[in-house]
Amino acid sequence: MTWDWTAETRKALGEFLAAHEILSGPITTKAIGDGHSNLTFLVSDGSTGVVVRRPPPPPIPPGANDMLREATLLKALRDTAVPVPRVLAVAAEGEVLDVPFYVMSFAAGPVVTTHTPAPLDSVHQRRSIGYDLIDTLADLHEVDWRAVGLADMGRPAGFNARHLRRMRRLVADDEGNPPAEFADVDSWLEANTPPESGASLVHCDFRIGNLVLAPDAPGRIAAVLDWELATIGDPLLDVGYLMATIPEPGRPMNPTAELGAAMLENGYPSKEELAQRYSARTGQDLGNLAWYTTLSLWKLAVLYEYSRRRVLDGIGDPYYSDPELVRRFLDDARRVAGIAAADSTARL
């Protein structure tokens, strides 16, 4: 956590919530989640709890951590098959805090990371969770994004090549070249970029740790969280990203897979089973899935490297300071793409 409430900001928030008839009286705030991107807090007046979501402290990269955009998206999804929290209020920059934020309903239930809690910790319930997870992703990709008012959320034409170029710019030098440690994966992605498989609303961070489960059986998804990266693009990006974040028995875990280590427990469907279920549900050809998975791992490496550089500049989250985090993503990307391991003497 890189920011917390003061007596002054907590008082201002309480007044805002009271004015919107959401909570009343003195409030408490408690950080929830890992706190490495947007910051999320459980806020309570002693009888009712809601969630407040705000960006990290400024400076914020252009186009990142857009709270108002995220709130708009959640409102658009409210009446679809995708389970999302209900947006209760939105505050613009300077209205209450020096950053915008929104208030949403609290979804009661566990967020699974390293283990699955009771009563969902049986083989049958874990399998139910896994299949509902992939079915929820299919539901998301079937949303008619134009009909729900999200036509301006992104540009699906040419999404794959443009996404690759845009992410590369975060770490490229003045000539547009990626860092040496990224170059082999970058070249492979460039050479093998597939045409878009379609156009849908994509979450871009869809993994078990960003889902709230219903607290009781059967195992199922109660709410999908963390929509800050969502856009209109190729739906297989979400499938590849999910594959990139699921740990595999006997293999080292990349940093994001560690946040879903529970999926190694007996009962959770394998990556192959999840991919097959998605394909059967949507009719998608997953022949290029390795490209989307490699892209996702490379993209995570890019984001972690960008964040590491911000730490060196004194404005980032210290969590990202270890260059080994970046290497682990790149090693995974090379394995999925079938690229020979990089020179172990290379340094970030």
C-alpha angles and dihedrals in degrees: 000000000000099000137034139179122273125205088260097049092042090053091049091050092049091053091049092051092047092050089054091046091239100119133358135207128011114348137208125213128207126181115236128186129027095298096218096122127009112008121239127195136186106224122193140176091201097270106043131038130203134170125245119198124193137161123260118270117290141297091074121183113252112272094010131116094014103178097181092052091049092050091050090053093050091051090052092052096048096101098037130093090262110099110229135158118263116252109233103177142350129211124199124222110287095014093100107341134019087259133048120258141170136216122224139177119274115247108212111219142078128293105215120221118137099006142011113242128223134301088029096051099096124104091247095050093046090052090049090052092050095051093045088051093058092040089054089053089052089049089054093051091050094057111118094234094187093052093051092051102259100117090117094051095094150337111257098183110096090000099148099053092039092050091052092050094045094051092046091058091064091071105016123116125242090280092053095253120141120236113280092251090057098043101092095050091041091054092047092051092048093049095047103039107146126211114262115281090214141305124275143136105284124196096205093202102052108153137128093265090061094056130084112216124214106257096232137050138314096059108243144142116270099179141359113223140189104047096167094117098041119131143147109277147104111338092213088069087072092048092049091047092051090051089050091055100047114094120229126217112259096011129104112257122237115226094266094045087056087063088061100040089132088076088075088069118107113273103033111119116251123248089258093052092049093048092049092050091050092049092048091048097046104024090235120156106231096191091119096044092117089063093053092046092049090047090052093051092046090048091052089050089051093050093047091048091048089050091046090056090050089055089053088053090053097246105090141083110276089223089081097052097098110089089202088077090063093047092054092056092047092049089053091047091053091050093052092045093045093240119152114255116271123250106285090218092065115114132202 
